[in-house]
């Protein structure tokens, strides 16, 4: 098994700030919730998914595979 890099590490290497990206996505989702474009529960789910994905690995992971942090 060849371990992949974390998405946050790759983003940092190309001069993106993972924390700023999360903040931007949260702001956009909050705006859509306020406008009624998406439901609050849906917004929370999207934010959770984004944060989980951005802190994951660049290679495909299956739910039953655990990687060391």
C-alpha positions as CSV (number, residue, x, y, z in Angstrom):
1,X,0.0,0.0,0.0
2,X,1.3,3.4,-1.0
3,X,0.0,6.1,1.4
4,X,-1.2,9.3,-0.2
5,X,-0.8,12.8,0.9
6,X,-3.4,14.6,2.9
7,X,-5.5,17.1,0.8
8,X,-4.5,19.9,3.2
9,X,-0.8,19.2,2.6
10,X,-1.2,19.3,-1.2
11,X,-3.2,22.5,-1.0
12,X,-0.6,24.1,1.2
13,X,2.2,23.2,-1.3
14,X,0.4,25.1,-4.0
15,X,-0.1,28.1,-1.7
16,X,-3.7,27.6,-0.8
17,X,-4.7,28.0,2.9
18,X,-6.9,25.0,3.9
19,X,-8.4,27.0,6.8
20,X,-9.2,29.9,4.5
21,X,-10.9,27.6,2.0
22,X,-13.0,26.0,4.8
23,X,-14.0,29.5,6.0
24,X,-14.9,30.6,2.4
25,X,-17.1,27.5,1.9
26,X,-18.8,27.9,5.3
27,X,-19.6,31.6,4.4
28,X,-21.0,30.6,1.0
29,X,-23.1,27.8,2.6
30,X,-24.3,30.2,5.4
31,X,-25.4,32.7,2.7
32,X,-27.4,30.1,0.9
33,X,-29.1,29.0,4.1
34,X,-30.1,32.6,4.9
35,X,-31.4,33.0,1.3
36,X,-33.4,29.8,1.6
37,X,-31.4,28.1,-1.1
38,X,-30.6,25.2,1.1
39,X,-32.0,23.9,4.4
40,X,-29.9,24.4,7.5
41,X,-29.5,20.6,8.0
42,X,-28.3,20.3,4.4
43,X,-25.8,23.1,5.0
44,X,-24.4,21.4,8.1
45,X,-24.1,18.2,6.1
46,X,-22.2,20.0,3.3
47,X,-19.8,21.7,5.7
48,X,-19.1,18.4,7.5
49,X,-18.5,16.6,4.2
50,X,-16.2,19.4,2.9
51,X,-14.2,19.4,6.2
52,X,-13.9,15.6,6.2
53,X,-12.8,15.6,2.5
54,X,-10.3,18.3,2.9
55,X,-8.7,16.5,5.8
56,X,-8.6,13.2,4.0
57,X,-6.1,11.6,1.6
58,X,-5.6,12.3,-2.1
59,X,-6.1,8.6,-2.8
60,X,-9.4,6.8,-2.7
61,X,-10.3,5.5,0.8
62,X,-12.8,2.9,1.7
63,X,-14.8,3.4,4.9
64,X,-13.2,0.3,6.5
65,X,-9.6,1.4,5.9
66,X,-8.1,3.4,8.7
67,X,-5.0,5.5,8.2
68,X,-2.6,6.8,10.8
69,X,-2.7,10.6,11.3
